[in-house]
């Protein structure tokens, strides 16, 4: 009974739109995976990824536990499809950052909802982060091109912007959604090419499309909450 109560309380924190979108998104991932005979690894990765993004957007610390599982499977997919930058990113950076995120967010939870207290960067710091991320993306893209990786510039930009996006996620900054929107758009294009070249990763492709929608949605949600908190 206690578990059912926890689940019920958790569901009550979701808005009407979120209650509809979450199960519909998962349903379509399963449907596409079955119809296109997708790999089971891609399916698990997609389900974990969508769940992680929704809970991260909700500011729930549970997202990082799901992130640990999803990261493991995505590393394998990136390796199989020649996206070595993404493989290194998820294996060497995202995996430990999930653990760090758990301890960082635990210190900044609201007592009533157990959601994180959201923050934003000053304008100057925001500009610096964007400039540095672009410069590092160009450098990494060139290195990946020399190594023979597929789609080196898409891969390179997605890796660097993901690093900054995850860092800002752990720091609870709204600016993370700028980076995640860009990462999701690049990754969507990257996996479109992979599917066109014969990869059975349709669930992964749909996953990145859903990520793109969620990045826009949660930016709006976080902005509304921050506008209210800064007025108080």
N, C-alpha and C positions, 0 to 999 in steps of 0.2 A: 504493500500500500504506500509505503514511503516513497518508493521509486516512481509510482504513478503520480503521486502528489508533486514530486519534483518536475516530472515531465509536464504536468498540467500548468504549474507555475511558470515553467520556461516558455510554453506555448503562449501564455497570456501576455508575455513581454513583446510578442511579435504583433505588428500592425496587421490590419485586414489584408493589405496588399502583399505583405511578406508571407502571410499564411497561405496565400494562393500561389505566389511565385515559386517558393521553395519546393513544394511537392511537384508542381508542374515542370519545373526545370529538371528535377531528378528523373521524372517520368520520361521526358523526351530524350534524356541522355541514355536511359535504358532502351527506349524504343529504337533510337538510331543505332545503338550498339548491336541490337539483335538483328535489325533489318539489313545492316551492312556487314554483319558477321565480324564485328570489331573484336580486337583482342581483349581478354579479360583484364589485363594489366591496364589498358587504356581506360576501361570502364571504371575500375576501382580508383584510378588516379583522378578521373573526372568527378566522380561522386564526392571524393574526399576534398578535392579542390573547391568545388562549389560550396560544400558545407563549411569549409574553412573560411571562405570569403564572406559568406553570410554572417557567420558568428564574429568574424573580425569587424565587419561593418556594424554589427550590433554592440561591439565593444565587450564581448564575452571572452573571458580567458580560456574557455573550453576550445576556442579556435586553434590554439597552438598544439593541443593534443591530437586533433584531427590532422593538423599540418604536418606533424611528424610522420604519420602514415602515408599521406599523400605525397610528401616529398620523396620518400623511399621509392615509390612506384614511378614517379615522374622521371627520376634519374635514369631508370632503366629505359624508358621510352625515348628520352633524349639521346642516349647512347646508341640505341638501335637505329635511330634516324639521322645520325651524324651531326646533331646539334651539340657539339662538344662544349661550347661556352655555357649553354643551359645546363648540361650535365655537371660541369664543375660548379656552377652557381648553386644548384640545388643540393648537391652532395656536400660541398665544402663550406657553404655559407648559410643557406636556408635551414638546413637540418639543425645546426647548433643554435641558430637564431630563434628557432621555435622554443628551445629550452630557455634561452635568455629572456624571451618574451614573457614566458610564464612568471618568472620571478620579478620582472620589471612591472608588469601590469598588476601583479598582486599587491603592490604598494600603493596603487592609485585607483582603487575601486570605490564606487559609491556604495554606501551602506544599505540603502533601500533596494536598489535594483541589481547590485553586484556588477554593474557595467563600469567601464573605465571613465575617468574624467578626461575629456578631450581638450587638446591644445592646438595652437597654431604658431607658425614661425613669424618673426618680425620680417618686414619687407626686404631689408638688406640681406639677412641670412637666406631668405628664400631665393633671391637672385644669385647669390654665391653658390648655393647647392645646385641650381639649374645649370649655371655656366660650367662648373666642375664636372657635372655628370655628362654634359655634351662632349667636353674635351676628352675625358676618359673613354667615352663610347667610341670616338673616332680612333683612338690609339688601339683599343682592344679589337675593333673591327679589322684593322690592318693586320694585327697579329694573327687573328683567326683566318684571314685570307691567305696568309703565308703558310698556315698549317694545313690548308686544304679542306677546311670545314665547309659545310653547305650553308648558303646564305649568310656569309660572314658579317655583313653590315647589319642585317636584321637581327642576327644572333648577338652581335656585339652590343648594339643599343639596348636590346631587351635585357641582357645580362647586367649592364651597368645601371640602367634605370630600375631594374628589379632590386639591386643592392641598396640603392638609395630609398626605394619604396619600402623595403622591409625595415630599414633603419628607422624611417619616419613612422612606420607602423608601431614598432617597439616604443618609440618616443611619443606615441599617441597624437601625432600631428595630422591635421586635416589635409596638409599638402601631400600626404601619401597618395591621395586619390588622383592628383595630377599625374604622378608617376605611374600609378597602376593603369590609368586610362591609356597612356602612351604604350606601356608594356603590353597590355592586352591587345591593342590594335596591331602592334608589330608582330606579336606572337600569333595572332589570328592569321595574318598574311603568311607567316612562316609555315604554319601547319596546313594552310590551303595548298601551298606548293608541295608539302609532303604527301598529302592525300592525292593530288594530281599526279604525283610520281609513283603512286601505287601503295603507299602506306595505309594499312587498315587502322587508322586512328581517328575515326569519325567522332567518337565520343570526346576525344581531346580537342578536336576542332570546335565542336559545340560548346565544350567547356570554356574555351577562350572567348567565344561570342557572349556567353552568359556572364563571364567576368567583366566584359566591356560594359554591359548593361548595368551590372551591379556597381561598378566604379562610379558611373554617373549618378545612380540612385543614392548611394551612400555619401557621396560628396554633398548632395543636396540635403540629406538628413543631418549630416554633421554640421553643415553651415548654419542650418536653422537652429540647432542646439547651441552652437557657439554664439550666434547672434543674441540669443536669449540670455545666455550666461554672462556675456560681456556687458549687457545692458543693466544687469542686476547690480 
